[in-house]
């Protein structure tokens, strides 16, 4: 092997700077990908927990409303109270209209 062949393996200053820049950029990209994947794993775990909470809430709501036989009766009572209130409102409106005149 000739002595000048070793010198051809050495890089000049520009090549050295470009290689260091490429290595640093690659390292930053690897760190960013690792951070984003960690964030994704964390968010998937949060979503899984919240899905379970929503499922449990929906099950509880279904159990709470499974025996609601009184709802139609209460609705009829509320309708009757509202109708009576409307009658009072109309009556008072006529009476007050006559009193003001």
Wavefront OBJ file of the C-alpha trace (Angstrom):
o trace
v 0.000 0.000 0.000
v 1.410 3.347 -0.947
v 1.759 6.068 1.687
v -0.221 8.641 -0.316
v -3.253 6.230 -0.467
v -3.939 6.914 3.223
v -4.248 10.595 2.550
v -7.026 10.053 0.048
v -9.231 8.611 2.840
v -9.135 11.812 4.844
v -11.972 14.318 4.411
v -11.592 17.963 3.802
v -13.173 20.502 6.145
v -16.409 20.887 4.128
v -17.022 17.142 3.923
v -16.373 16.784 7.645
v -18.855 19.567 8.429
v -21.482 18.040 6.149
v -21.097 14.602 7.760
v -21.352 16.052 11.264
v -24.423 18.039 10.229
v -26.044 14.932 8.746
v -25.307 12.911 11.903
v -26.707 15.641 14.173
v -29.840 16.067 12.023
v -30.345 12.300 12.008
v -29.993 12.156 15.774
v -32.531 14.989 16.192
v -34.965 13.196 13.865
v -34.594 9.954 15.838
v -35.261 11.836 19.101
v -38.309 13.573 17.608
v -39.744 10.272 16.339
v -39.184 8.652 19.740
v -40.884 11.577 21.489
v -43.858 11.510 19.115
v -44.262 7.747 19.485
v -44.147 8.102 23.274
v -46.809 10.810 23.059
v -48.931 8.581 20.821
v -48.702 5.671 23.275
v -49.657 7.984 26.156
v -52.653 9.410 24.265
v -53.865 5.933 23.287
v -53.793 4.923 26.964
v -55.770 8.053 27.908
v -58.326 7.335 25.185
v -58.667 3.729 26.376
v -59.328 4.884 29.946
v -61.914 7.424 28.813
v -63.658 4.897 26.571
v -64.025 2.615 29.583
v -65.416 5.511 31.633
v -67.939 6.399 28.908
v -68.968 2.748 28.581
v -69.498 2.478 32.335
v -71.522 5.704 32.355
v -73.731 4.465 29.529
v -74.286 1.158 31.330
v -75.231 3.040 34.507
v -77.616 5.276 32.544
v -79.248 2.243 30.970
v -79.668 0.620 34.389
v -81.076 3.843 35.869
v -83.694 4.198 33.151
v -84.622 0.535 32.787
v -87.482 0.753 35.293
v -88.954 4.170 34.589
v -92.624 3.316 34.378
v -93.600 6.561 36.089
v -92.208 8.827 33.381
v -95.431 8.900 31.286
v -97.531 9.567 34.394
v -95.241 12.380 35.493
v -95.297 13.832 31.965
v -99.107 13.828 32.009
v -99.046 15.607 35.390
v -96.614 18.224 34.125
v -98.806 18.809 31.064
v -101.842 19.294 33.319
v -99.983 21.798 35.529
v -98.764 23.722 32.479
v -102.280 23.814 30.989
v -103.708 25.102 34.271
v -100.951 27.694 34.496
v -101.781 28.859 30.995
v -105.450 29.201 31.935
v -104.493 31.322 34.967
v -102.219 33.445 32.806
v -104.965 34.062 30.265
v -107.507 34.824 33.004
v -105.206 37.265 34.778
v -104.384 38.899 31.464
v -108.087 39.528 30.792
v -108.741 40.768 34.337
v -105.735 43.070 34.375
v -106.669 44.340 30.934
v -110.112 45.319 32.242
v -108.693 46.900 35.400
v -106.224 49.074 33.503
v -108.911 50.324 31.081
l 1 2 3 4 5 6 7 8 9 10 11 12 13 14 15 16 17 18 19 20 21 22 23 24 25 26 27 28 29 30 31 32 33 34 35 36 37 38 39 40 41 42 43 44 45 46 47 48 49 50 51 52 53 54 55 56 57 58 59 60 61 62 63 64 65 66 67 68 69 70 71 72 73 74 75 76 77 78 79 80 81 82 83 84 85 86 87 88 89 90 91 92 93 94 95 96 97 98 99 100 101
